Amino acid sequence: MANILEGKRVVLGVTGSIACYKAADLASKLVQSGALVDVVMTENAERFLSPLTFRSLTHRPVFTSLFETESELSINHVALAERADAVLVAPATANTMAAMAAGFAGDALTATVLATTAPVMVAPAMDGNMWGAEATQANARTLRDSGVTVVGPQEGRLASGQTGAGRMTEPAELIDHLRLVLGRDGDLAGRKIVVSAGGTGEPLDPVRVLTNRSSGKMGRALAEAARDRGAHVALVTAADMPPLAGAKIIPVDTVASMRRAVLSACEGADAVIMAAAVSDYRPAEVSRQKIKKAGGSEDLTLDLVKNEDFMLEIPEGVLRVGFAAESENLVENARSKVFKKNLDLIAANDITEEGSGFGVDTNRVTILDREGGAEELPMLSKFDAANRILDRVAALLR
């Protein structure tokens, strides 16, 4: 499955707010993601930015009026609405939200919103008191009740100089929400997928931990890709993760905490994908005080005990996908884990290969199944590799 924004027609509605400058960045990021962006500006938006700005960023016409003689809207005012895959109004002023909630169609933007059957998102941007006003809150509720996704606003310093809720949500987060909206009818719609990510750490003392080099990037990519395909995602992570729209992020640190979180999340799940690098051993005892450096030539000896593998505790009926990060005998070592861990699939990668180790954005994966099959993938971005793994998951779930 390709990037969900690739080739999608997104109508970007821009209204009269100082946050228009963020809309320019948003348009640029959408284009870079492969979307075809048609910008519709209100009359007041043109007081902040020129249509030429958006035309330069999108390389497409910009619509500003229902009555432009050279605009397709002058011939058919629902043309954009009919072909849109999504409509995103960002920034959305209190005035535009009121017009949308009331069903007005007095300009090119509100006419497009009213006429479309595509999903609609709005990103409010206004003064804090305006956002908090009961009329605005009522309009926001009306929009949500009609199926519109309202994202934000965020808190922070406002153009008025006050601090409060009213800042437009940042473009990257809006795109994340847009991916969620566009993927709702994907091939994993209605499925619950649990993903683990990052490297667990076992404490030695209040300062030190035993851990590994896992960055959590592969697990994050799997969670994003599953979300984009319509799945309900629980991401159990030992690595710091930014929010992921539509996913539940569950932070953990040790193997014990990951075990509890994964087993709990697997209740009612369709599949679990263990991309985390789980510590094999932990200290036999954890010092309550910082371990001091030995004097002279004395060495420090640590007693380690083995952590139990909780993959065998995953409930029956949950499809199991494991990961094997190997430095030698890739296929042989990975295949031995398929039956030892009772896996349906395992994704193996050679961490010694450049571009396939820890902390990078690419991976070369070989997918092994219980029947003895082996699918060797080329070097791919971790997101693309995640989708290839999810192709197999979706097929097995069907």
N, C-alpha and C positions, 0 to 999 in steps of 0.2 A: 504494500500500500504506500503510495507516494505521500508527500507532505499534503495535508488536508486542505491547505490554502491554495495549492497549485491549481491555476486555471479557474478558481472560483471568482464569480462576479460579486464584488462588494460595493454597495452604494454607501459612500461616506457622506453623511449630512453634517455640515458645519454651520453653527449658529453664532450669533453676535456676542462672543465672550472673549476676554483677554486670553483665555486658554486656547484660542485659535492656533497659537504657535505650536502647541502640542499636537494639534490636528495635522499640521504639516509634517511633523516627525512621524506621526501615526501613518499618514498616507505613504511616506517613503518606506517605512518598515513593512507595510502590507505589500507594496510593489516588490520589495526585495524578497518577500516570502512567496512570490509567484502569483499573487492575486491580481485580477483585473479591477482596477479601482475607478469608479465613476463618482466624482465629487459633485454634490449639490450644495450650493451656498445660499443662505438667506441674505436679504438686502443688508441687514445689520452686520453680518459676517464680513461683507465686503468693506466695511469701515475699518476692519482690523487687518485683513490680508487681501491681496489682489488675487483674482481668479488665475492670473498668470503663474502665481506661485504653485498652485496645485496642478495646473496644466504642465508645468515644467517637471514636477515630481512624478506625475502619473502617465505623461505622454498621451493623455486622452482629453476630450473636451470637458469643460466644466460647465455645469448647468446652474443658472442663477435666476431664471424666470420661466413662468409658464408660457410667456408670449414672445420669446425670442424667435425671430423669423428663421434663423438658421438652425434652431435646436429641434431635435426630434420630439421634444416635449410639446412643441407648438403644434405638432401634428397628432401626436398620441401621448397624452400626459401620463399614461400608465406604462409607457415603454420600459422605462428603467425598473419599475416595480415588477413587471412581469418576468424580466430576465434575471433579476437579482437572486443570488443565493443567500444573501444576508444584507440587512440594512443596519448600519451603525451610525448613530447620531452622537458625535463627539467633537466639540463640547455641546451639551444640551442645556440651554438656558431655561429658567423658570417659565418664560413666556412660551417657548416652543413646547415644553412638556405640557403646559396647560392646553395648548392648541391640540396636541396629539391626544391628550386624555379626553377632550371634548369632541374629537373627530372632525376638527376643522381641516380644510384643504385649501387654504388661501394662498399658498405659494408652492413652488416646485417641490420643496422638501416635504411639507405636510401632505401634499397630494400623493407623493410617492409612498410615504409611510402608510397612508390610508388605503392605498390601492394594492399594496404588496401582500402576498401570502407567504413570503419568506420570513424567517425569524428576524425579529427586530431587537436591537440592543440600544440602550442610551447610557451615556456617561455624563451625569449632571455636573455642572460647573457654575457656581454662583456664590454670592455672599452668604455667610453663615446664617444670618437671620432670615434671608430669603429661603434657604434650604429648610430651615427649621419651622417656617410658617406652616400653619395647619393646611392652608390651601395647597401649598406645594406638596406636603406629605400626602394629602388626599389624592392629588394628581398622580403621585408616584405609586400609590396603592392601586389606583385605577389602571395604570399602565401594567403593573405586575399582574393584576387579576385578568387582564386581557392577553396575557402571554408574553409581554415585553420583558426582556431581561434588563434590569437596572443595575449597573455596576458602579459602585461608589455612591457619593463622592468620598474622597479621603480627607483626613484632617491635616491641618498645617497652616502656614501663613497664607493669608488671602490677599488679593489685590487691594482691598480696603485698608490693609494694615492690621486687621484683626487676625486672631488665630482661632480656628474652629473647623467644622466640617463644611466643605464646599469646593475643595480642590478637585479638579478632574483627575481621575485615575490615570496612572502613567501608561503610555502606549504599549509597552511590553506586556503589562498585565491585561490590558484590554484585548490584545491579540490572543493571549492565553484563554480568556473567556470566550472569544469568538471561535477558537478551535473547539472548545467544549460544545458550544451551540451547534456548530456545523457537523460535529461527529455523533450527534445523538441517535441517528438512525444507522450507525455503522454495523459491521458484522459481529460486534461483541455487545450490541445493545442489550441491556437487561442482565448482562453477566456481571458477576462480582469477581474481580481479579485482585489477589493479594500479591504484592511485590516486596521483596526485601532488598535493601541496598546498603552500601558502605561497609566499613570494616569495624567489627566489634572490638572493644578494648577491655582488658581484664586488669584491674588495679593491683599494683604491687604495694603501694603505700599512698598517702594522701597526695603525692606529687606525680608518681610514675605509673604508666600503664604498659601492658603488653598488647601490641596491636599489629596492624599490617598496613600495606600501602594502598588499599582500596579507597578510591575517591567517591564511590557511589554514583558515578556518571552513567554506568550501564543500567543500574536499577532505575535511576531517574528517567532515562530514555525509554525504558520499558513501561514505566508508569504513564509518561506522556503519550506514548503511542497507543497504549490500551485505552486511555481516556479519549483520545482522538477517534477511536473506533467504537465509542459508545459505552464502554465498560464503566461500572462503578469500581473505583480503584481505592485500595488501602495500601499506602506506601509506608512500610515499616523500615525506618532508616537509622543507621548509626552515624551517618554523615549529616552535617548541617544542610538543610534543603530549604530553598525559598518556597513560598506557597505555590500550589498547583491547583488551578481552578477545577472544581469538580472532584478533586481527590481528597481523601482523608490522610493526612501525614501524621504518623505516629513515631515520635522520636524515642530511641532506645540507646543504650550504651553497651552493656555486657551481653554475653550469650544468654544468660538467664532472663534478662529483660526482653531480649529479642524473642526467645522461645515463648514467653508468656504472651507477648503482643501478637506474634504470628499465629499461634494456636487459637487465640481469641478471635482474631480477624478472620480465620478460616471457617468460623461457624457460618454456614449458609453460603460459602464461597464456591465458585465453579472451578477455579484454578489458583494455584500458588506458584510463583516463580521466584526461586531463591537465588537472587543475584548477589546477595551479600557475601562478603568474605568473613565467615564465622570462625572465630578463634578455636583452634583444636585443643588448646591447653590453657589452664589458668593456674595461678600460684596456689600452692596448697594452703598457705596462710597469707593473709593481707595484714601488713604491719599498720598499726594505728598511728605510728609516728614515722616521719621521713627516715628512710634507711640511710645511715651515714656511711660515707666512703671509708673503707677499711684502711688502716694505717700500714705503713711499710709496704711489703710485697704481697700482702694477703689478697686473695681473690674472693669474690662474692659468689656463692653457690645458691641457686634457687631451686626449690623443689616444686615441680609442676605436676598437676593431675589432669587427666583427660576430661574434656567436656563431652557430655553425651550428645549424640546426633539426634536432634528432635524431628528430623524429616519423617522418621517412622511413626511419629505420633500424629501426623496430619490425618484428619478424619477420612474414612473411606468415602469414595465418591468424588473427592476433590482431585482434579488433574494436577499432577506434580511435575514441575520443571526445575531441574537443578543446573548449576554451573560448575565447571571444572576449570580452574586456572592452573595450567600445568607448565612445567619447564622442560619436560622430556616425555617421550612415549605418549604423545597427546591422546591418540585414539584409544590405545590399550588402557591407559589409566582412567580415561573418562568412561569407557565401556564397562569397566569393572564396577563403577559406582552406580550404574543404571539399576542393577538388581540388588546391590547392597543397600541402596537407599530407597528401593521400590519406586523408581521414577518412570514416568511416561516418556519424557524427553530429557536430554542433557545437552547443554551448549558448552563446548570446550574451546578454549583459546590458549595459544602458546604465549605466555607472558614475556618470553625472551625475544619474540619477534618485534621489530620496530613497528610502532603504530598499533600494537595489539596488547600492550601491557596496561599498567595502572596510570591513571591521571591524564590519559589522552582522549581525544574525541572520536577515535576510530577503533575498529576491532575486526579481527578476522576470526570467524566462528565456524566450527564444525558442529552440526546438529545430529545427535545420535538418538535412535529410538529403540524400543524394546524388541523390535523384530530384527535388529541387526543392521538396519539401514544407516547410512552416513551421508549427510548433505554438507559438502564443503562450500562455504560461502567465500566470495572474494573479500578483499579489504573494503569495508563500508564504514560510513559514519555509524556511531552507536545507535542513533535513531533509526537508520535504515536497517541495521542488523536486528534491532528490537522488533521492527515490523516483520522481518522474515521469520523470526521466532514466533511471533503472534499469528502469522499465517498458519503455522503448524498447529498452534493452540486452537485457533478458530476451527480448523478442519476437524480436529479430534473432538471438540465440543459439539460439533454438528452431528 
